[in-house]
Amino acid sequence: MDKIEYGLNDIVEMKKEHPCHKSKEWKIIRMGADIRIKCLGCGTSVLMPRQKFDKKIKKIVRKAEEEGDSVCL
């Protein structure tokens, strides 16, 4: 399986829904050894190790460049 390349402020779709509003879309708000993502349905943020995030991500919905945000890899 190819590794998905994502960056800060990208909107991503996860494999499982968040129970809030059945939302699968999250915004990446912090990157490092851990990734912090924010649910676009309810605003809850979750911190997880990058390795775990890589297993749970399904696809990139929208890149940050399309919104005019800076990308940090």
C-alpha positions as CSV (number, residue, x, y, z in Angstrom):
1,M,0.0,0.0,0.0
2,D,1.3,3.5,-0.9
3,K,1.9,5.9,1.9
4,I,-0.4,8.9,1.9
5,E,1.4,12.2,2.0
6,Y,-0.4,14.7,4.2
7,G,0.5,18.1,5.6
8,L,-0.6,20.7,8.2
9,N,-4.1,22.0,7.8
10,D,-5.1,19.2,5.3
11,I,-8.6,17.8,5.6
12,V,-8.5,14.0,5.8
13,E,-11.0,11.2,5.9
14,M,-10.5,8.5,8.5
15,K,-11.6,4.9,8.1
16,K,-14.1,5.0,11.0
17,E,-16.7,7.7,11.8
18,H,-16.5,9.9,14.8
19,P,-19.6,9.3,17.0
20,C,-20.5,13.0,17.2
21,H,-22.3,13.7,13.9
22,K,-21.1,10.6,12.0
23,S,-18.3,12.7,10.6
24,K,-15.3,11.1,9.0
25,E,-13.5,14.4,8.1
26,W,-10.8,15.8,10.3
27,K,-8.3,18.7,10.0
28,I,-4.7,18.1,10.8
29,I,-3.8,20.9,13.3
30,R,-0.4,19.6,14.7
31,M,2.3,17.5,13.2
32,G,5.4,16.0,14.8
33,A,6.1,12.6,16.3
34,D,2.3,12.8,17.2
35,I,-0.5,14.1,15.0
36,R,-3.3,16.2,16.4
37,I,-6.5,16.2,14.4
38,K,-9.7,18.1,14.9
39,C,-13.2,16.7,14.0
40,L,-15.0,18.9,11.6
41,G,-18.4,17.7,13.0
42,C,-18.0,18.7,16.6
43,G,-14.6,20.3,17.1
44,T,-13.1,17.6,19.3
45,S,-9.4,17.2,18.9
46,V,-7.5,13.9,19.3
47,L,-3.7,13.4,19.6
48,M,-2.3,10.1,18.4
49,P,1.1,8.7,17.4
50,R,2.0,9.2,13.7
51,Q,2.2,5.4,13.2
52,K,-1.4,4.9,14.5
53,F,-2.6,7.8,12.4
54,D,-1.0,6.3,9.2
55,K,-3.0,3.1,9.8
56,K,-6.3,5.0,10.4
57,I,-6.2,7.5,7.5
58,K,-8.3,6.7,4.4
59,K,-7.6,9.6,2.0
60,I,-7.0,13.3,1.7
61,V,-10.2,15.2,1.0
62,R,-8.6,18.6,0.5
63,K,-5.0,19.8,0.6
64,A,-4.2,23.0,2.6
65,E,-2.7,24.6,-0.6
66,E,-6.2,24.8,-2.0
67,E,-7.3,27.0,0.9
68,G,-4.2,29.2,0.7
69,D,-2.7,27.8,4.0
70,S,1.0,27.0,4.3
71,V,2.1,23.4,4.1
72,C,4.6,22.0,6.6
73,L,5.9,18.5,5.9
